[in-house]
Amino acid sequence: MDYIILDIEFNGRKFASELPMEVIEIGAVRLNAELQPVAEFSALVKPVYFAKLNEFIKKKTGIPQEGIDAAEGFPDVIHDFMNWLGSNENFLFVTWGGEDMKRIVFDTRMHNIDDAYWLAVNYFDLLKGYIRYKDVTNDVSVETALNELGLGGEENNAHRALEDARMTADIFRAVFEHMDFERIQQFKDVYSNAKERKIVKNAIRIIASQNVTPTWAMIVEHVLSGKVTLEDPRKVAELQTYFDAEMAKGPRRIRSANKPETSESGSSETTT
């Protein structure tokens, strides 16, 4: 089993826009079964929208405008990346969070490329694995994790994909024996966001603390109405499934309604 430590940079922006964010750099490190680096991939990607990087993105990533101007588009780069991965390789993607796989899937669809490959690949969210290992509730940066593990890691504003992948690989090696690989995931489309799911979760706790058994109809009428847009039936179904899953956790959740949580792995955009 090889491990592909993947990092993506994308051209997010400070202002609201209906135009999509796009991948602007892919970096990856291949580790063999002994967790030793054996190959690397690095490529800039020229986006369709916002091809001229704003100052925020240039400062955040350190990517030069001339590099973007000379880069290939996403279809060519993702083709090269898949060739680098190999068609018959036995590997597992490792990412720091779920955003990297999401960005690849979204850009694949935007360019009308078949997304079946990316929906089928397995990946492990090392960020979630790390915060479970550390028993903390908040996400941490790669640099913070490196410092906590005594591996160095200097906070800076510039993040290049390959360098971030290398640092993530260092973390992966350091905590490998503590990871629960039964939590391997595949990308899944999600129609609600973390804030909306948290509203549902908190509502369950508040209602239960009043010795009332929460119902989905109660949540919709008294909590979600006016706060969350419910026009999309896929979002409604997803939030109801989330509600059912929280309620299925049983009396322990009800009894602890007035107590602060001691562990929370954050929102998920993926599923096992």
QUILIN-V326926 format. One record per residue. PHI is phi in degrees with one decimal (* if undefined). D_FIRST is the distance of its C-alpha to the first C-alpha in whole Angstrom. Layout:
PHI,D_FIRST
PHI,D_FIRST
//
This chain:
*,0
-95.2,4
-124.9,7
-101.6,10
-83.7,13
-110.9,16
-138.5,19
-121.7,22
-109.1,26
-138.9,29
-90.1,32
-62.1,34
-142.7,37
-81.3,40
-109.8,42
-72.4,42
-158.9,41
-82.6,40
-73.9,38
-76.0,35
-74.1,33
-135.8,30
-65.2,27
-120.5,28
-160.2,25
-121.4,22
-131.0,20
-150.8,16
-124.0,14
-95.8,11
-105.8,9
-82.9,7
-63.6,5
-89.5,9
66.7,10
-98.9,12
-68.8,13
-122.6,13
-164.2,14
-136.2,16
-130.5,18
-150.0,22
-156.7,24
-82.4,27
-130.4,29
-85.0,32
-77.7,33
-77.0,36
-106.3,37
51.9,38
-65.1,37
-90.4,40
-69.9,38
-80.1,40
-64.0,41
-61.0,38
-69.4,35
-62.6,36
-71.3,37
-66.4,34
-98.9,31
76.8,33
-79.6,32
-79.5,35
-59.7,37
-65.0,38
-67.8,34
-65.2,34
-60.6,37
-91.4,35
-77.3,32
-78.3,31
-76.7,31
-57.5,28
-56.5,27
-69.1,27
-68.0,25
-68.3,22
-63.9,22
-62.9,21
-64.4,19
-66.3,17
-64.5,18
-64.0,16
-64.4,13
91.6,13
-78.0,14
-119.7,12
-79.0,8
-97.0,5
-143.9,5
-126.7,7
-71.3,11
-128.0,12
-129.2,16
-100.8,19
98.4,21
-99.5,21
-70.0,23
-63.1,21
-65.7,20
-59.1,23
-63.6,25
-64.7,22
-61.3,23
-64.9,27
-70.9,27
-58.7,26
-67.5,29
-61.4,31
-95.3,31
57.0,31
-97.9,27
-58.7,26
-94.9,23
-57.9,22
-59.5,18
-74.6,18
-77.2,20
-95.9,17
-72.0,14
-93.8,12
-145.7,13
-118.9,13
-84.8,17
-67.8,17
-59.8,20
-63.5,21
-62.0,19
-68.3,21
-71.7,24
-68.3,23
-62.2,22
-84.0,26
57.1,28
-119.3,29
-102.2,30
-103.2,30
-63.8,28
-128.9,27
-79.7,27
-59.3,24
-63.5,27
-63.6,28
-62.2,25
-59.8,24
-64.2,28
-63.4,28
-90.1,25
72.7,27
-105.5,25
83.1,28
111.9,28
-99.3,31
-66.3,32
-151.0,33
-84.1,34
-93.2,32
-128.9,28
-102.6,26
-61.0,23
-66.3,21
-63.6,23
-64.3,22
-64.0,18
-62.1,18
-66.8,20
-63.6,18
-62.9,15
-61.5,18
-64.5,18
-57.2,14
-63.0,14
-69.4,18
-113.7,17
-49.8,14
-66.9,15
-99.0,18
-86.6,15
-99.0,16
-80.3,13
-74.1,15
-95.0,16
-60.1,14
-126.4,16
-129.8,17
-64.3,20
-138.5,24
-63.3,27
-124.6,29
-103.3,33
-104.6,34
-111.7,33
-61.4,33
-64.1,36
-66.6,37
-68.2,35
-67.1,36
-59.1,40
-62.2,39
-62.2,38
-66.4,41
-63.0,43
-58.9,42
-65.1,42
-65.8,46
-65.3,47
-63.8,46
-66.2,48
-96.3,51
59.9,50
-118.3,50
-81.0,47
-65.6,45
-123.3,45
-62.5,44
-60.1,47
-63.7,48
-63.5,45
-63.5,46
-71.2,50
-102.1,50
-120.4,47
-78.2,45
-58.2,48
87.0,49
-110.9,46
-128.0,43
-72.9,44
-121.3,43
-69.5,44
-85.2,41
-62.8,40
-67.1,36
-67.9,37
-59.6,39
-62.6,37
-66.9,34
-66.2,36
-67.4,38
-62.7,34
-63.5,34
-58.3,37
-61.1,37
-66.1,33
-65.5,35
-67.0,38
-69.4,36
-70.5,35
84.8,38
-56.1,41
-57.4,39
-67.2,38
-68.9,42
-63.9,43
-93.7,41
-60.0,43
-93.4,45
-105.1,42
-68.9,40
-70.9,36
-105.3,34
-152.2,31
-150.9,30
-86.5,26
92.6,28
-77.4,28
-127.1,25
-106.7,25
-140.1,22
-144.2,21
-79.6,19
//
